[in-house]
């Protein structure tokens, strides 16, 4: 059987539904003789008589009834193919590989940003991967990731673009028994002789380190005694008395045993940002997500009020105050960085 043009299916279905050549021709926007010629062409191609004609009226033969069902199905598939192609071209149908930081998921920010997008574009399959900042940048450069939610680099490398979507202050995490734990606000100058637990340098490569930012404000070089690759592990060491840590304020939302969070008393307040990053040649689906996230882009990059001044007792405290000697850390805590922490 020869190839049947899609329009012949349209002609036959219209004629079968109208059961009248003149009415079907008017519906199709052609003349009755043209419709007659096209139906005869169709019957010739399928090798079967599809209609019993009586003047302008017609009735389907047995073969015509079977062909009608298949013709409708063929038209449905053709319409579906056009719809899918249009969706794919507009990016409404596709796949996105997304990188994110752990603290964004724990604080519910990622769910807020992505939830509305998923509802608007349910045909886009999103795979989310928990990755460090530099791993996200590298993944985008290698085209293994489409987008990322990460800390903004000091300078975007060629092939990566982005914009800030969230800004937060920084806080101090201290063991609950630390002498400074009684203070609501702590000046960086009081931290010069403290031991710090921090994120590994590899995760901060090309980024502004949180601990170093506060140390510069206090005019000292931080003494880092432990480094870990995630904030939960960092806080585990803080809970066991190894030192203090500078963390994003989002960590305050977690219910952590043996840890208190305190404000950093500086003016202006120390801050860190979250950026939405993507490649320089985004796919149609990525473009849709970029457009969605542009609604969350920060316009005022200097926004943020200074925290209250330090309370008098903290301002007068001897800057040499040091962290209490480290507690004994159970073996389980070394195997499991989350030991002793209860996430909300």
C-alpha positions in Angstrom: 0.0 0.0 0.0 1.3 3.4 -0.9 1.9 6.3 1.5 -1.4 8.1 2.5 -1.2 11.8 3.0 -2.5 13.1 6.3 -5.0 15.4 4.6 -6.8 12.3 3.0 -7.5 11.1 6.5 -9.0 14.5 7.3 -11.2 14.4 4.1 -12.5 10.9 4.8 -13.3 11.5 8.5 -15.2 14.8 7.6 -17.1 13.0 4.9 -17.9 10.0 7.2 -19.2 12.4 9.9 -21.2 14.6 7.5 -22.5 11.8 5.3 -22.9 14.4 2.6 -20.3 15.5 0.0 -21.5 19.2 -0.2 -21.5 19.7 3.5 -18.2 17.9 4.0 -16.6 20.0 1.3 -17.9 23.2 2.8 -16.5 22.1 6.2 -13.1 21.4 4.7 -13.0 24.6 2.6 -12.8 22.8 -0.8 -15.2 22.1 -3.7 -17.4 19.0 -3.9 -15.6 17.8 -7.1 -12.3 18.1 -5.4 -13.5 16.1 -2.4 -14.9 13.4 -4.7 -11.5 13.2 -6.5 -9.6 12.9 -3.3 -11.8 10.2 -1.9 -11.5 8.1 -5.1 -7.7 8.6 -4.8 -7.8 7.3 -1.2 -9.9 4.2 -2.2 -7.4 3.5 -5.0 -4.5 3.7 -2.5 -6.1 1.4 0.1 -7.4 -0.9 -2.6 -10.9 -1.1 -1.2 -14.3 0.6 -1.6 -14.9 2.8 1.4 -18.3 4.4 0.5 -21.6 3.5 -1.0 -22.7 6.7 -2.9 -26.2 7.8 -3.6 -26.1 11.2 -5.1 -24.5 13.6 -2.7 -25.2 11.2 0.2 -23.0 8.3 1.2 -22.8 5.4 3.6 -19.7 3.6 4.9 -19.0 0.1 3.7 -17.7 -2.5 6.1 -14.1 -1.6 5.0 -15.0 2.1 5.4 -16.1 1.6 9.0 -12.9 -0.2 9.9 -10.8 2.5 8.0 -12.7 5.3 9.9 -11.5 4.1 13.3 -7.9 3.8 12.0 -8.1 7.2 10.3 -9.2 8.9 13.6 -6.4 7.2 15.4 -3.8 8.3 12.8 -5.1 11.9 13.1 -4.9 11.7 16.9 -1.3 10.5 16.8 -0.4 13.2 14.3 -1.9 15.9 16.6 -0.1 14.4 19.6 3.2 14.3 17.7 2.8 18.0 16.8 2.0 18.8 20.4 5.0 17.0 21.8 7.3 18.6 19.2 5.9 22.0 20.2 6.4 21.3 23.9 10.0 20.1 23.3 10.8 23.1 21.2 9.5 25.4 23.9 11.3 23.4 26.6 8.1 22.2 28.2 9.1 18.6 27.7 12.6 17.5 28.7 15.0 16.7 31.5 16.9 18.9 33.9 20.0 17.9 35.9 20.1 20.2 39.0 22.8 20.7 41.6 22.0 22.1 45.1 23.6 22.6 48.6 22.4 20.6 51.5 21.3 23.6 53.7 18.9 24.7 50.9 17.0 21.5 51.1 17.0 21.4 54.9 15.6 25.0 55.1 12.9 24.4 52.5 14.2 27.0 50.1 14.8 24.6 47.2 11.3 23.2 47.6 9.9 26.8 47.4 11.9 27.7 44.3 11.4 24.4 42.4 7.9 23.4 43.5 6.0 26.1 41.5 8.1 25.3 38.4 7.3 21.6 38.6 3.6 22.4 38.9 3.7 24.6 35.9 5.8 22.2 33.8 5.0 18.6 35.0 6.4 17.1 31.7 10.0 18.2 32.6 11.8 15.5 34.6 14.1 17.0 37.2 17.0 15.1 38.8 18.5 16.8 41.8 22.1 16.2 43.0 23.6 17.3 46.3 26.9 18.8 45.3 29.5 21.2 46.7 29.9 24.7 45.0 32.9 23.9 42.8 31.5 20.5 41.8 28.4 22.3 40.5 30.4 24.8 38.5 32.5 21.9 37.1 29.4 19.9 36.3 27.9 22.8 34.3 31.2 23.3 32.4 31.2 19.6 31.5 27.5 19.8 30.6 26.7 17.1 33.2 24.5 19.7 35.0 22.1 22.1 33.6 21.7 24.4 36.6 22.9 24.8 40.1 21.9 26.4 43.4 25.2 27.4 45.1 27.3 30.1 46.6 28.4 32.6 43.9 32.0 32.4 42.9 34.2 35.5 43.2 34.3 35.5 39.4 32.2 33.4 37.0 34.4 31.3 34.7 33.9 31.4 31.0 30.9 29.3 30.0 29.0 29.8 33.3 26.5 32.5 34.1 24.3 33.2 37.1 22.6 35.7 39.4 22.0 35.9 43.2 18.6 34.7 44.4 19.0 34.7 48.2 21.1 36.6 50.7 21.5 35.7 54.4 23.6 36.8 57.3 26.2 34.6 59.0 26.0 33.4 62.6 28.4 31.8 65.1 27.8 28.3 66.3 29.2 27.6 69.7 29.2 24.7 72.2 26.4 25.4 74.6 28.8 25.5 77.5 31.2 28.0 75.8 31.9 31.2 77.9 30.6 33.4 75.0 27.3 31.4 74.8 25.7 33.8 77.3 26.1 36.7 74.8 23.4 37.5 72.3 25.8 39.3 69.9 29.5 38.7 69.6 32.1 41.0 68.1 34.7 39.3 65.8 37.4 41.0 67.8 36.6 38.6 70.7 37.3 35.5 68.5 41.0 36.1 67.7 42.2 33.3 70.0 39.3 30.9 69.4 39.6 27.5 67.7 37.5 27.2 64.5 35.9 24.3 62.7 35.4 25.1 59.1 34.5 23.8 55.6 37.3 22.2 53.6 39.3 24.5 51.4 38.3 22.4 48.3 34.7 23.5 48.8 35.7 27.1 49.1 38.1 27.2 46.2 37.2 30.3 44.2 34.6 31.3 46.8 34.6 33.7 49.8 35.2 31.6 52.9 32.8 32.2 55.8 35.4 31.8 58.6 38.0 34.0 56.7 35.4 36.7 56.1 34.7 37.1 59.9 38.4 36.9 60.7 39.2 39.7 58.3 36.5 41.8 60.1 38.1 41.0 63.4 41.6 41.6 62.0 43.1 38.2 62.8 44.1 35.0 61.1 41.7 32.1 62.2 43.1 29.0 63.9 41.2 26.2 62.1 41.5 22.9 64.0 39.1 20.8 62.0 37.7 21.0 58.5 34.8 19.0 57.1 33.0 18.8 53.7 29.5 19.7 55.0 27.9 21.8 57.7 26.3 19.0 59.6 29.8 17.4 60.2 31.2 20.9 61.1 28.4 21.3 63.7 29.1 17.8 65.1 32.6 18.9 66.0 31.3 22.2 67.5 28.8 20.2 69.6 31.7 18.1 70.9 33.7 21.1 71.9 36.4 21.2 69.2 35.8 24.9 68.5 33.3 27.4 67.1 32.1 27.8 63.5 30.9 30.5 61.2 27.8 29.2 59.5 24.9 30.6 57.3 21.9 31.8 59.3 19.8 29.1 57.7 21.5 26.6 60.1 19.6 28.3 63.0 16.4 26.6 61.7 17.8 23.3 62.8 17.3 21.8 66.3 20.8 20.9 67.3 21.8 19.4 70.6 24.7 21.1 72.6 24.9 24.0 70.2 23.8 27.6 70.4 23.8 30.2 67.6 24.7 33.8 68.2 24.7 37.0 66.1 28.0 38.4 64.8 28.1 42.1 65.9 29.5 44.0 63.0 28.3 47.0 60.9 27.7 46.2 58.1 26.5 42.7 58.9 28.5 39.9 57.3 26.5 38.1 54.6 26.7 35.3 52.2 24.6 34.7 49.1 23.1 31.9 47.1 23.2 32.1 43.3 21.4 30.3 40.5 24.0 29.3 38.0 23.7 27.8 34.5 25.7 27.3 31.3 26.1 29.8 28.5 24.2 27.6 26.0 21.1 26.5 27.9 18.6 24.0 26.6 14.9 25.1 26.0 13.9 23.5 29.3 16.8 25.3 31.1 15.6 28.6 29.6 12.2 28.0 31.1 13.8 27.5 34.6 16.1 30.5 34.1 13.0 32.7 33.3 11.2 31.2 36.4 14.2 31.9 38.7 14.7 35.5 37.4 11.6 36.3 39.4 13.7 35.6 42.5 16.8 37.5 41.4 18.0 40.0 44.0 17.9 43.5 42.7 19.5 45.4 45.7 22.9 43.9 46.4 23.5 46.0 49.4 20.3 45.1 51.2 20.6 44.0 54.8 20.4 45.7 58.1 23.2 45.7 60.6 22.7 43.5 63.7 22.3 45.0 67.1 25.4 46.2 69.0 27.1 43.7 71.3 25.7 43.4 74.7 27.9 45.2 77.4 29.2 42.0 79.0 30.4 40.6 75.6 32.1 43.9 74.7 34.1 44.0 77.9 35.1 40.3 77.9 38.8 39.6 77.5 39.5 38.9 73.8 41.7 36.1 75.0 38.8 34.0 76.1 39.3 30.6 74.6 37.1 27.6 74.0 36.9 25.1 76.8 39.0 22.0 76.4 37.6 19.5 73.9 35.3 16.9 75.3 35.9 13.2 74.8 34.4 12.3 71.5 32.8 8.8 71.3 34.0 6.6 68.5 30.5 6.7 67.0 30.8 10.4 66.6 33.9 10.0 64.5 32.2 7.5 62.3 28.9 9.4 62.1 29.3 13.2 61.8 25.6 13.6 62.7 26.0 11.9 66.1 24.6 14.1 68.8 22.7 16.2 66.3 18.9 16.2 66.0 17.6 17.8 62.8 14.2 19.4 62.9 
